[in-house]
Amino acid sequence: MYRDHTHAVKIGDRVIGAGNPVLIQSMCNTHTEDIKATVDQIKRLEKAGCELIRCTVPTLEAAQALPEIKKQITIPLIADIHFDYRLAIAAVENGADKIRINPGNIGSPDKVRAVVDCCRERNIPIRVGVNSGSLEKDLVEKYHGVTAEGLVESALKNCAVIEDMGYDNLVISIKSSDVLMCARAYELTAQKCSHPLHVGITEAGGLIRGNIKSAIGLALILSKGIGDTVRVSLTADPVEEVTSAKLILKELGLRRGGVEVVSCPTCGRTDIDLIALADKVEEMTMDLPLDIKVSVMGCVVNGPGEAREADIGICGGRGKGLLIKHGEVIKTLPEDQLLDALREELEHWDA
């Protein structure tokens, strides 16, 4: 498995690569200079399960805000840098646990070397990021368009710039909004190098389309043993990115813990407001520290049988419902009491 053979990279107090668990990353959409807004958002992300956070550093003021932000959060902080090598240096000097750059847009070799030397002094990892929207013109011409092969060549070429300076504390990301191209690019990269890979489908879209594209793409990539950190890129509240990433990792068997809610899709036999009930159960169980499966079923025809595969479940219809635990009906009660009965069982859960 590729993930087992990447080399270890330390980011703050976390380690990726070398078979360590895949970590969830998100990115603030606040102005980093606004320390309060940025910290408030990061704390929300931490609570949701975010394990690495990236902030943009477009100004010196943003770089100078990093120490105070770091004081108030508990997860490693990554600085996102474009174009200005001085901001990369300032971010590292102000405590960034990792920086994200593209050597090709930093400028002359001397400027790239200045950034590398600064990172080397503090052993700060560099994420080399390549995006299909900014692929070098010579590679677009070579491959007759933007292709997976071109993206991989760009990434490895940019890594080589830093490696030739005697520094290999690197992470690679290759982003494309084309799901299949992105998956192919990561597969090729994993075959050609041992650097840890940050994976995601860029510019995936809003909550629905973005989640679908990300789930498909990340499943194709992660299921092959590729990827050491992951971000679900959504045009939405960043908390949604973290929630989706947790679910994707869990469904792929890469993350354990947390309540899994399963519910039937409704049909003509459904006699309760199943959609609202399932939503309430999802919300109620979101932060429970239990590793169990909860079922929410909409009728008494298939509900009891389908609930047998869950640790606990509810099903209902025509004004009454059942509470089922480990496949056995333990209570019959009015429909409007189902949610409270389930909540009570979960609050006193003893498998």
C-alpha positions as a printed Julia matrix, in Angstrom:
351×3 Matrix{Float64}:
   0.0    0.0     0.0
   1.48   3.35   -1.08
   0.49   5.06    2.17
   2.73   2.7     4.16
   5.77   3.6     2.07
   5.66   7.39    2.16
   8.2    8.95    4.45
   7.16  10.53    7.73
   6.63  14.28    7.91
   6.03  16.09   11.18
   3.53  18.96   11.15
   3.42  20.59   14.56
   2.67  17.77   16.97
   1.2   15.5    14.3
   2.95  13.08   11.95
   1.75  12.09    8.5
   3.07   9.49    6.09
   4.78   6.18    6.92
   1.43   4.5     7.48
   0.12   7.02   10.02
  -3.65   7.71    9.95
  -5.0    9.96    7.2
  -5.57  13.4     8.72
  -8.41  15.78    7.92
  -7.52  19.29    6.78
  -9.65  22.32    6.06
  -8.97  25.96    5.22
 -10.22  29.13    6.85
 -12.22  31.52    4.7
 -11.69  34.38    7.13
  -9.17  37.18    6.7
  -6.18  35.87    8.66
  -5.48  39.42    9.87
  -8.8   39.22   11.75
  -7.49  37.12   14.6
 -10.78  36.75   16.46
 -12.76  35.66   13.4
 -10.03  33.23   12.37
  -9.67  31.7    15.83
 -13.45  31.41   16.24
 -13.68  29.54   12.94
 -10.75  27.25   13.74
 -12.31  26.36   17.1
 -15.52  25.38   15.32
 -13.48  23.28   12.92
 -11.56  21.64   15.77
 -14.84  20.7    17.43
 -16.06  19.17   14.15
 -12.92  17.01   13.9
 -10.46  19.07   11.85
  -6.87  17.99   12.49
  -4.86  20.41   10.34
  -5.86  23.95    9.4
  -4.61  26.15    6.57
  -4.81  29.95    6.51
  -3.96  32.26    3.66
  -1.05  34.66    4.2
  -1.4   37.37    1.54
   0.06  40.19    3.66
   2.73  40.77    6.28
  -0.03  41.6     8.74
  -1.48  38.13    8.17
   1.9   36.53    8.84
   2.27  38.56   12.03
  -1.15  37.34   13.21
  -0.04  33.69   13.22
   1.58  33.62   16.7
  -1.56  34.89   18.42
  -3.77  32.52   16.41
  -1.54  29.58   17.35
  -1.79  30.45   21.05
  -5.55  29.99   20.94
  -5.89  26.78   18.89
  -4.85  23.17   19.4
  -4.18  21.92   15.86
  -1.2   22.57   13.54
  -1.37  25.72   11.43
  -0.41  25.74    7.75
   0.33  28.96    5.89
  -0.8   29.26    2.28
   1.61  31.39    0.22
   1.35  32.69   -3.33
   4.02  34.61   -5.23
   5.81  36.56   -2.46
   8.74  34.61   -1.01
   9.07  37.18    1.78
   5.64  36.21    3.11
   6.67  32.55    3.14
   9.7   33.45    5.26
   7.6   35.68    7.51
   5.05  32.91    8.02
   7.75  30.43    9.04
   9.41  32.97   11.34
   6.0   33.6    12.96
   5.44  29.94   13.76
   3.7   28.29   10.8
   3.9   24.51   11.24
   4.0   23.99    7.48
   3.81  26.18    4.39
   2.14  25.6     1.04
   3.89  27.06   -2.0
   4.34  26.51   -5.7
   8.06  27.06   -6.39
   7.18  28.04   -9.96
   5.36  31.18   -8.87
   7.7   32.16   -6.03
  10.23  33.66   -8.43
  13.95  33.26   -9.03
  15.98  30.31   -7.67
  17.51  32.64   -5.09
  14.06  33.47   -3.71
  13.07  29.79   -3.56
  16.38  29.01   -1.84
  15.74  31.7     0.77
  12.42  30.04    1.62
  13.97  26.58    1.69
  16.82  27.72    3.93
  14.35  29.29    6.36
  12.31  26.08    6.49
  15.45  23.98    6.87
  16.56  25.98    9.92
  13.3   25.13   11.69
  12.59  21.77    9.99
   9.27  23.1     8.67
   7.71  20.98    5.9
   6.83  22.47    2.55
   3.77  21.4     0.65
   4.34  21.72   -3.07
   0.95  22.44   -4.6
   0.13  22.03   -8.29
  -3.24  22.98   -9.74
  -4.65  22.1   -13.15
  -5.73  25.71  -13.59
  -2.15  26.96  -13.46
  -0.22  24.2   -15.24
   2.9   25.54  -16.96
   2.4   26.45  -20.63
   5.24  24.23  -21.83
   3.61  21.2   -20.21
   0.21  22.09  -21.65
   1.85  22.17  -25.08
   3.84  18.98  -24.48
   0.76  16.97  -23.49
  -1.67  18.79  -25.81
  -3.74  20.11  -22.96
  -4.04  19.69  -19.21
  -3.5   16.01  -18.42
  -2.7   13.83  -15.43
   0.75  13.21  -16.86
   1.41  16.92  -17.19
   0.3   17.6   -13.62
   2.57  14.87  -12.3
   5.54  16.14  -14.27
   4.92  19.64  -12.94
   4.7   18.43   -9.34
   7.85  16.33   -9.51
   9.73  19.08  -11.34
   8.81  21.6    -8.65
   9.77  19.15   -5.92
  13.09  18.58   -7.65
  13.83  22.31   -7.4
  13.68  22.02   -3.61
  15.32  18.59   -3.43
  18.26  19.89   -5.46
  18.74  22.44   -2.7
  19.24  19.57   -0.26
  15.79  19.61    1.38
  13.24  16.83    1.11
  10.82  17.58    3.96
   8.02  17.79    1.41
   4.35  17.02    0.89
   2.78  17.03   -2.58
  -0.71  18.01   -3.66
  -2.09  17.8    -7.18
  -5.48  19.38   -7.56
  -7.97  19.24  -10.4
 -11.72  19.63  -10.63
 -11.72  16.74  -13.13
 -12.32  13.73  -10.9
 -10.8   11.04  -13.12
  -7.82  13.18  -14.09
  -7.15  13.96  -10.46
  -7.35  10.31   -9.41
  -5.03   9.28  -12.24
  -2.53  12.02  -11.33
  -2.34  10.87   -7.73
  -1.89   7.26   -8.77
   1.0    8.19  -11.08
   2.59  10.37   -8.4
   2.39   7.63   -5.79
   4.23   5.33   -8.18
   7.03   7.83   -8.79
   7.88   9.24   -5.35
   7.7    8.57   -1.63
   6.59  12.02   -0.47
   3.33  12.09    1.54
   0.36  13.22   -0.54
  -2.36  15.69    0.36
  -5.45  14.69   -1.63
  -8.65  16.39   -2.67
 -10.77  17.42   -5.63
 -10.37  21.15   -6.07
 -13.18  23.53   -6.99
 -15.61  20.67   -6.44
 -18.61  22.96   -6.06
 -21.37  23.55   -3.54
 -22.63  21.28   -0.83
 -24.42  18.7    -2.99
 -22.33  18.59   -6.18
 -19.1   19.16   -4.27
 -19.77  16.31   -1.89
 -20.63  13.94   -4.73
 -17.5   14.8    -6.72
 -15.31  14.65   -3.64
 -16.73  11.34   -2.46
 -16.18   9.75   -5.88
 -12.7   11.17   -6.34
 -11.47  10.53   -2.83
 -12.83   6.99   -2.86
 -10.92   6.29   -6.07
  -7.73   7.69   -4.56
  -7.88   6.62   -0.92
  -9.11   3.09   -1.63
  -5.86   2.44   -3.52
  -3.84   3.25   -0.44
  -2.95   6.74   -1.65
  -3.2    9.87    0.48
  -1.88  10.99    3.85
  -4.01  14.09    4.43
  -7.35  14.96    2.89
  -9.52  17.99    2.27
 -13.05  18.03    0.9
 -13.14  21.36   -0.95
 -16.63  22.83   -0.81
 -18.16  26.2    -1.57
 -19.75  26.09    1.87
 -19.04  26.51    5.55
 -15.65  24.83    6.14
 -17.24  22.78    8.93
 -19.14  20.95    6.19
 -15.78  19.97    4.67
 -14.7   18.33    7.9
 -18.0   16.52    8.41
 -17.86  15.14    4.87
 -14.23  14.09    5.18
 -14.96  12.18    8.39
 -17.81  10.33    6.73
 -15.76   9.48    3.63
 -12.87   8.16    5.71
 -15.22   6.11    7.86
 -17.02   4.55    4.9
 -13.64   3.58    3.43
 -12.58   1.95    6.69
  -9.88   4.55    7.33
 -11.48   6.04   10.42
 -13.26   4.42   13.35
 -15.57   5.85   15.97
 -18.65   8.01   15.88
 -22.26   7.09   15.4
 -23.25   5.79   11.97
 -26.87   6.57   11.13
 -28.63   4.48    8.48
 -32.13   5.26    7.31
 -34.48   4.0     4.63
 -35.17   6.18    1.57
 -38.95   6.45    2.21
 -41.68   4.97    0.04
 -45.45   4.85   -0.17
 -45.6    2.75    3.0
 -44.01   5.54    5.06
 -46.56   6.89    7.53
 -44.3    9.16    9.58
 -42.24  12.24    8.77
 -39.15  10.1     8.29
 -37.03  12.79    6.65
 -37.41  15.15    9.61
 -36.88  12.28   12.07
 -33.7   11.09   10.38
 -32.35  14.64   10.28
 -32.98  15.02   14.02
 -31.24  11.72   14.76
 -28.24  12.77   12.63
 -27.99  16.06   14.52
 -28.51  14.43   17.92
 -25.78  11.83   17.4
 -23.2   14.02   15.64
 -20.95  14.52   18.66
 -21.66  11.36   20.64
 -18.42   9.44   21.44
 -19.94   6.06   20.52
 -18.85   3.59   17.84
 -22.29   2.2    17.0
 -24.82   1.99   14.19
 -28.26   3.58   14.6
 -31.11   2.83   12.21
 -34.12   5.03   11.46
 -36.86   3.2     9.56
 -40.18   4.46    8.28
 -42.55   1.52    8.52
 -43.17  -1.63   10.51
 -43.06  -3.87    7.4
 -39.3   -3.86    6.83
 -38.17  -1.72    9.74
 -37.66  -4.39   12.41
 -35.77  -6.69   10.05
 -33.54  -3.97    8.66
 -32.85  -2.66   12.17
 -31.36  -6.01   13.21
 -28.09  -5.04   11.54
 -27.86  -1.93   13.72
 -26.97  -1.68   17.39
 -30.11   0.3    18.06
 -32.92   1.66   15.93
 -36.36   3.14   15.73
 -39.14   2.56   13.24
 -42.64   3.85   13.17
 -45.91   4.41   11.4
 -49.58   5.12   11.95
 -49.04   6.91   15.24
 -46.83   4.39   16.99
 -43.32   3.06   16.74
 -40.78   0.54   17.95
 -37.48   0.92   19.76
 -35.2   -1.93   18.75
 -31.91  -2.85   20.43
 -29.6   -5.55   19.1
 -32.41  -6.86   16.92
 -34.99  -7.14   19.69
 -38.02  -4.89   20.2
 -37.61  -3.4    23.65
 -40.4   -0.82   23.57
 -43.59   0.02   21.7
 -44.5    3.66   22.16
 -46.28   6.61   20.55
 -44.61   8.02   17.46
 -43.94  11.39   19.09
 -41.89   9.69   21.83
 -39.51   7.79   19.54
 -36.8   10.43   19.44
 -36.77  10.96   23.21
 -36.65   7.22   23.83
 -33.72   6.83   21.49
 -31.92   9.78   23.09
 -32.33   8.26   26.56
 -30.92   4.91   25.39
 -27.91   6.59   23.79
 -27.2    8.78   26.81
 -27.02   5.63   28.96
 -25.53   3.38   26.31
 -24.06   0.11   27.51
 -23.36  -2.35   24.73
